[in-house]
Amino acid sequence: MIFMSRFEHVNGRPVEEQVEAWAQKFFFDTMQLLNAFFAQLEDAADTCERLAAVPFDDMVREELEGEDEESVAIATAVVRELFAQELEFIKAYAE
């Protein structure tokens, strides 16, 4: 089976902007799905606790199976950053 990367590569390195755009879309699509469940919770602290249990890193690795490690690392870093921002937002809302 032939593997085709999702991302263009220049000089053997992935185009970072493409990986970042993919990671942002992945995160926000996932959060949209999860928000349907978390909207039922009344306690923001409970929401943060449950959200923290979501294995975003593993999900990114699974979605990018077959991609080079640099692409996976970039995507994981972007998702972690967005996740941290989301948690801060929820915690601020709870205060």
N, C-alpha and C positions, 0 to 999 in steps of 0.2 A: 504494500500500500504506500502511496506517495503522500508525504506530509507537506502541506503548504502552510507556512507561517501566516499568522494574522497580520503581522507587522512587516513593513519594509525594513531592509537592512542596508546600511551604508558602511562600507569598509568592515563588514563583519559584525557591526553593532546595530541593534535595533534603533529605529527612529523613535526617540524618547517621547516626542509629542503624541505619536500614535498610541504608544503604550499607556501614557497618562490619560489620554482621552478614553481609551478602552476601560481603564480602571475606574475612572469617574462614572462612566455609564454603568458599569457593573455594580458599583457601590450604590448609586442612586436607584437603579432598578431593584436591587435587593432590598434596600430600605423601604421602597414603596410597598413591596410585598409584605415586609415585616411590620410596617406601620399599621396595616390592617389588623394585625393581631395585637400589637401593643396599644392601639387606641382603646382597647377594651379594658386596659388596666387604669385604675384611678390614681395609683401612687407612682410618682415619677421616679422615686428611689427604686421601686420594684422593677420599673421599666429599664432603668440603667443596669440593674443587676442581671436581668434576663438578657438584655442586649449584649452585655459583656460576655455572655456565654456563647454567643454566636461565633463559630470558628471561621472568621473571615479569611485568615491566612490560608487555611486548608481549602476553602472554597475557591480562592484565587488560584492556588496551585492545581486544583482539580480542573478548573476551567481552562488553564493554560498548559495542560499536560502536553508534552512534546515540544513546547517552546523552549528557547535557550534560557539559562539561569538568569542572565542579565534582565531579560524581559520580565520574568517572574519576580525578580527582586524589585524592579522599578514599580510594577503594578502593586505588589504587596505594600511597599512603602507609601504609595498614594492612598491605598485603601485604609491603611493604619492611620494616616493623617486625617482623612475625612471622618473616620470612625471617632477619633479623639475629639474632633470638632463637634460631632453630633452629640457625644456624651456631655461635653461642656454645655452645649445648648440646652439639653434636657435638664441638667443639674441647675443651670441658671433659671430655667423655667420653674423648677421646684422651689426655689428660694423665695 
